[in-house]
Amino acid sequence: MTSLPRIDSHQHFWQLARGDYGWLTPALKPIHRDFGPADLAPHLAEHDIAATILVQAAPTEAETRFLLDIAAATPFVAGVVGWADFEAPDAPARIAALAADPLLVGLRPMVQDIPDPDWLARPELAPAFAALTRHGLVFDALVKPPQIPALLALLDRETDLPVVVDHGAKPDLTGADLADWRDGIAALAARPNTVCKLSGLVTEAGPDWNDATLAPVFAHLLACFGPQRLLWGSDWPVVTLRAPYAGWLAAATRLTATLPAADRAAIFGGNAARVYLAKHGRNPAKIVSDGSSGQV
């Protein structure tokens, strides 16, 4: 039996001179520089990760085109989650134009930065979401707990839209009460068209985080979504604000170590292949054989 390739379902590249990363300021000194494929490749090779999903970091279509160009030249990038203006009058046409590139597998508005917590529930966004479904694209939901109710309203309306909840909906792991987050995650998981990323969690914790900090979150996500609906992602290079690539991967590996091998293989690769790549005919096994940075 051939083992499933490992896939990092969430990583970024950026080039500061492009000038559209409003959140990426000099205050974030460790990551306030350019990051490209050559920076990530050694980490993938070291950990036998065959492929990645490259995710937008700027709210512009220009950045999405920039990422698609990188993906076309980078064998280990299996797909791109880009950005489009969902509020534009011609949003369906814009989404169709982006979707013409077979490397585009999803779209992600930067919802966490939108002041209106109910933005996702706005009825005027319906044509954009219909376009995602029509073109076989995934919706990556970058939300925090206060935005979960609006996401639930969207899910009630868009029952055929595949939705990936980024970063476990970003629970506050600095000692805050997680009751609302727990309830929100349970409600999201009850919708069958949702999956969730095990990513971006250490950056919600303090600098002294350890496995015990993350264990209750992992346990709740596993209990609600189950191992067939969770996708591991590094959130590199943002993760390096709290841990090196190897450190976060090791923690995630330890916190899933009691699962059967098939479930671990799903979390660390198989689920990402199913969610992001199956509809687009992208085969991670072929990426490996074509000479990616890592093999399984």
C-alpha positions in Angstrom: 0.0 0.0 0.0 1.3 3.4 -1.0 1.4 5.9 1.9 -0.2 9.3 1.5 2.0 12.2 0.7 2.3 14.8 3.5 0.8 18.2 2.7 1.3 21.5 4.5 -2.2 22.9 4.0 -1.3 26.5 4.9 1.8 28.5 4.1 2.6 32.0 2.8 5.1 33.7 0.6 5.5 37.5 0.3 7.6 40.2 -1.2 7.5 43.4 0.9 8.3 45.7 -2.1 4.9 44.8 -3.6 3.4 47.1 -0.9 0.0 45.6 -0.2 0.6 43.8 3.1 -1.1 46.3 5.4 -0.8 44.0 8.5 2.9 43.2 8.0 4.7 46.1 9.7 8.2 46.5 11.1 6.8 45.7 14.5 6.7 42.0 13.3 10.5 42.1 12.9 11.2 38.4 12.6 8.9 38.1 9.5 9.2 41.6 8.1 11.3 40.4 5.2 10.7 38.6 1.9 9.9 34.9 2.0 9.9 32.6 -1.0 10.1 29.0 -2.1 13.9 28.7 -1.5 13.3 29.6 2.2 10.6 27.0 2.7 12.1 24.1 0.7 14.6 23.0 3.3 11.9 22.6 5.9 9.7 20.5 3.6 12.7 18.3 2.6 13.7 17.8 6.3 10.2 16.7 7.2 9.2 14.7 4.1 6.4 17.1 3.1 5.6 16.6 -0.5 3.3 19.6 -1.3 1.8 22.7 0.1 -1.2 25.0 -0.2 -0.1 28.6 -0.7 -2.4 31.1 1.0 -2.9 34.8 0.3 -1.5 37.4 2.7 -2.8 40.6 1.0 -6.3 41.7 0.1 -5.6 42.3 -3.6 -6.1 40.3 -6.8 -2.6 41.4 -7.8 -1.2 39.4 -4.9 -3.2 36.4 -6.0 -1.7 36.6 -9.5 1.7 36.9 -7.9 1.1 33.7 -5.9 -0.3 31.9 -9.0 2.9 32.8 -10.9 5.0 31.4 -8.0 2.9 28.3 -7.9 3.4 27.7 -11.6 7.2 27.8 -11.2 7.3 25.8 -7.9 6.6 22.1 -8.1 5.8 21.6 -4.5 3.0 24.2 -4.5 -0.1 22.1 -5.3 -2.6 24.9 -5.1 -3.3 28.6 -4.2 -5.9 30.0 -2.0 -6.2 33.6 -3.2 -8.3 36.7 -2.6 -11.1 38.4 -4.5 -13.3 41.4 -3.8 -16.6 39.8 -2.8 -18.3 43.2 -2.5 -17.5 44.2 -6.1 -20.5 44.5 -8.4 -18.7 42.2 -10.9 -17.4 39.8 -8.2 -18.7 36.7 -10.1 -16.8 37.7 -13.2 -13.6 38.5 -11.2 -13.8 35.1 -9.5 -14.3 33.4 -12.9 -11.3 35.1 -14.3 -9.1 34.0 -11.3 -10.6 30.4 -11.5 -9.4 30.1 -15.1 -6.0 29.3 -13.6 -6.1 25.6 -12.6 -3.8 26.3 -9.7 -6.4 28.4 -7.9 -8.2 26.1 -5.4 -9.9 28.5 -3.1 -10.5 32.1 -2.0 -10.0 33.8 1.4 -11.3 37.3 2.2 -9.4 38.6 5.3 -12.5 38.4 7.4 -10.7 38.8 10.7 -9.7 42.3 9.7 -13.2 43.5 8.6 -14.7 45.6 11.4 -18.3 44.4 10.9 -18.5 41.0 12.7 -21.6 40.2 10.6 -20.0 40.8 7.2 -20.1 37.1 6.2 -23.9 37.1 6.6 -24.5 40.0 4.3 -27.0 38.9 1.5 -25.3 41.0 -1.1 -22.3 38.7 -1.0 -24.4 35.8 -2.2 -23.3 36.1 -5.9 -19.7 35.8 -4.9 -20.3 32.7 -2.9 -22.4 31.2 -5.7 -19.4 31.8 -8.0 -17.1 29.9 -5.7 -19.4 26.9 -5.8 -19.9 27.1 -9.5 -16.1 27.0 -10.1 -15.4 24.3 -7.6 -13.5 26.6 -5.2 -13.1 26.2 -1.5 -13.9 29.1 0.9 -11.2 29.6 3.5 -12.8 31.2 6.5 -10.3 33.4 8.4 -12.5 34.1 11.4 -12.2 34.8 15.1 -14.8 33.6 17.6 -16.9 36.8 17.4 -17.4 36.2 13.7 -18.5 32.6 14.0 -22.2 33.4 14.2 -22.0 35.2 10.8 -20.1 32.2 9.4 -22.9 29.9 10.7 -25.5 32.1 9.0 -23.5 31.8 5.7 -23.3 28.0 6.1 -27.0 27.8 6.6 -27.5 29.6 3.3 -24.6 28.1 1.3 -25.1 24.4 2.0 -23.0 23.2 -1.0 -20.0 25.5 -0.4 -17.0 23.6 0.9 -15.6 25.7 3.9 -12.3 25.4 5.6 -12.1 27.1 9.0 -8.6 28.5 9.2 -6.5 28.2 12.4 -9.2 26.5 14.4 -11.1 29.9 14.4 -8.3 31.4 16.4 -9.0 30.7 20.1 -7.3 33.0 22.5 -4.7 30.7 24.2 -3.4 33.3 26.6 -5.7 32.2 29.4 -9.0 33.6 28.2 -12.3 31.8 28.7 -12.9 29.5 25.7 -16.5 28.7 26.3 -17.8 30.8 23.4 -15.1 29.3 21.1 -16.0 25.8 22.1 -19.7 26.3 21.4 -18.9 28.0 18.1 -16.6 25.1 17.0 -19.2 22.6 17.9 -21.8 24.4 15.8 -19.4 24.8 12.9 -18.6 21.1 13.0 -22.3 20.2 12.9 -22.4 21.6 9.3 -21.3 18.7 7.1 -19.6 21.0 4.5 -17.0 22.3 6.9 -13.5 21.2 7.7 -10.9 22.8 10.0 -7.2 23.6 9.9 -4.9 22.6 12.8 -2.7 25.7 12.1 -2.0 29.1 13.4 -2.6 28.0 17.0 0.8 28.8 18.6 0.6 32.4 17.5 -2.6 32.7 19.6 -0.7 31.5 22.6 1.9 33.3 24.7 5.7 32.9 24.1 5.9 30.2 26.9 3.4 27.9 25.2 3.8 24.1 25.5 1.9 21.0 24.6 -0.4 21.5 27.6 -1.4 24.9 26.2 -2.6 23.3 23.0 -3.9 20.0 24.2 -7.5 21.2 25.2 -7.9 22.8 21.8 -6.6 19.8 19.9 -9.0 17.6 22.0 -12.0 19.8 21.2 -11.3 20.0 17.5 -10.8 16.3 17.3 -14.0 15.6 19.2 -16.0 18.0 17.1 -14.6 17.5 13.6 -13.0 14.1 13.8 -9.7 13.2 12.2 -11.2 13.0 8.7 -12.1 16.7 8.8 -8.9 18.2 10.2 -6.0 19.5 8.1 -2.5 20.2 9.5 -0.9 23.4 8.3 2.3 25.2 9.3 1.1 28.9 8.8 4.8 29.4 7.9 6.4 31.9 8.2 3.9 33.5 10.6 4.4 30.5 12.9 8.0 31.5 13.5 6.8 34.3 15.7 6.2 31.6 18.3 8.0 28.4 17.1 10.2 27.1 14.3 8.6 25.0 11.6 10.0 21.9 13.2 8.8 22.8 16.6 5.2 23.3 15.6 5.2 20.2 13.5 6.6 18.2 16.4 4.0 19.5 18.8 1.1 18.6 16.4 2.6 15.2 15.9 2.8 14.6 19.6 -0.7 15.8 20.2 -2.1 13.4 17.6 0.2 10.5 18.4 -2.5 8.3 20.0 -4.6 8.3 16.8 -4.5 5.4 14.4 -1.9 5.7 11.6 -4.7 6.1 9.0 -6.1 9.1 10.9 -2.7 10.7 11.3 -2.1 10.3 7.5 -5.4 12.0 6.8 -4.7 15.0 9.1 -1.1 15.5 7.7 -2.0 15.1 4.0 -4.9 13.0 2.9 -7.6 15.5 3.9 -5.9 18.4 2.2 -5.6 16.4 -1.0 -9.3 15.6 -0.8 -10.5 19.1 0.1 -8.3 21.2 -2.1 -7.0 19.1 -4.9 -9.4 16.3 -5.9 -11.8 18.5 -7.9 -8.9 20.1 -9.7 -7.1 16.9 -10.8 -4.0 17.8 -8.8 -2.3 14.6 -7.6 0.2 15.0 -4.7 1.7 11.7 -5.5 2.6 13.0 -9.0 4.1 16.1 -7.4 6.4 13.9 -5.5 7.5 11.9 -8.5 8.0 15.1 -10.5 10.6 16.2 -8.0 9.2 18.2 -5.2 11.2 19.3 -2.2 10.1 16.3 -0.1 9.0 12.8 -0.6 7.0 10.2 1.5 
